Amino acid sequence: MNLTLKKSLKVFVGTVSLNRDKGHLANYKKVLPHILKQDCPVEIMEPYRTPPYGGEIEVATKKRLDAITNRLNHIVFCFIRSKASHLWIVDGDNQPPLDGLCKLIRLNVDIASGVYPCTVTKTACYSERFQILNKKG
């Protein structure tokens, strides 16, 4: 993909937020600079963060999966209504590498995903993932 084409790309960034706690918000504040400082010559729109879930959600339950799916669908809806050419979904508590977006775009495919190792704790497994979707594809 040539440099001129990349400069014409406009990327809608969506992040899923489930928790209202201070720890989650603190993590998001660490993630945001990694999104905005991507080393890639494309236009990155102001990241959209879904509203947090209104109630308590236990880890690894159908209720949690439904809440995540609902928020991902809302991000896609907002992307479709935007003037962006690409959608990049970033977990709100995981810092993407500063060259992550560019690596995904350079793949020159309709759908790309970057997967990171899963961190397992006693209560949860957080898989870090970064996805980009070409609206034209």
N, C-alpha and C positions, 0 to 999 in steps of 0.2 A: 504494500500500500504506500503510495507516495506521500510526501510531507504536505503538499498542497491539499490533498484530500483530507488528511488528518486534521488540518487546521479548520476545515469546514464542519467538522463534527461537533455536535452539541450533546452533552451527556447529562441526563437526568439522574440524580443520585437519590436513592431511597434507602432509609435505614429503619429497621423494625425496633420498636420500643415496647416492651411488655411491662417493665417494672417502674414503679414510682419512687423507689428508694434512692437515697443519696449516693450509694455506691454505684448504681447503674448510671446515674447522671454524671458522676465523676468520670466513669469509664468513657462515656460518650464524649465528654469534653476533651479526652485524650485522643479519641478516634478522629474527631472533626478536623484537626490540623493535618492528619495524614490523608484525609480525603481531599482537602483544599490545596495541598502542596504537591499534588501528583506531578511527576516529571514527565509531562505529556503535552504536546502542543494542540490540545483541543479545548473547547469551551466547556467548563464544568459549571453547571447551574448550582444555585444555592441548594445544599442538601435538604431533602424533605425527611423529617422524622415523624413516624406515625405517633398518634397519641398513645400514652401508656394504657394498659388494660386496667379496668376499673376495680377489679377484685383480686383476690388471692388466687394464684395459679400454682399448683404443685407441679414439680418437674416430671416430665415423661408421662403426661396424662393426655387423654383425648381432648380435654378442655384446653390444654396448653397448645396442642397441635392445631386445634380449630382457631384459637386466637392468633397464632402465627400466620396460618393460612389466610385468615381474614385480612390481616395487615399487609401481607404480601400482595394480595389481590387489590387492595386499596392503592398500594404503590404503583402497580401496573396500570390501574385506572387513571391515576394522576399523570403518569408518563404518557399514556395514549392521548390525553387531553392537552399535553404540552407541545411545544414546538421542537422538542429534542429529537435527535436522530437515534440515540442510544440510551439504554437504561442500564444503570449499574446499581446492583443491590449489595449493600455492605452491612453485615451484622453490626448493630449499634454498640457492641462491646468488644469488637476486635479491630485492631489497627492494621489496615492494609499496607503492604509495602509501598514505598513512595513511587515505585515503578510498576505497581500492580495494574493500574488502568491501562497503561501503554502496552504492557505485555499481552493483556487480553485483546486489545484492539488490533495489535499486530498479527494476531491469529487469522484475521480476515475471514471470520465465519459468522453465521447468523447468531449462534448461541455459544458462549464460552463460559467456563467456570474454573476458578482457581480454588483448590482444596488445600487446607492446612491440617496438620495433625490435631486429633481430638484430645482435649485435656479432660481427664476423668478425675472427678472428686468423689467424695462419699455421697453427695447429693445430686450431682449433675454431670452431664457430658456436653460440653460446648464444642461444636464443630465450627471452625472458622471457615467461611466461604465467601467468595466474591464472585459475582455473576454480572455479565453484561449481555444485553440483548439488543440486536440491531432491529429497529422498528421496520425497516424495509424488508427484512428477511422473513 
